[in-house]
């Protein structure tokens, strides 16, 4: 699952529009609903919903450098693991 954690809505929109839409070739609205792009809290909610639906594993693919993976491990994974 593509991942880019940021509290800046404009940055999240730019990542979706400029990197993910051309790569995945899906409408921006669809990707915004499904991918882990945006605030950590929103990413937690999406993963928790998947977990509650029975998903046991999600593969995380940071759209940027290793810092994104670190943010995921610091801010998202602990909250979903509860």
Secondary structure by P-SEA (a helix, b strand, c coil): ccccccccaaaaaaaaaccccccccccaaaaaaccccccaaaaaaaaaaaaaacccbbbbbbcccaaaaaaaaccccccccc
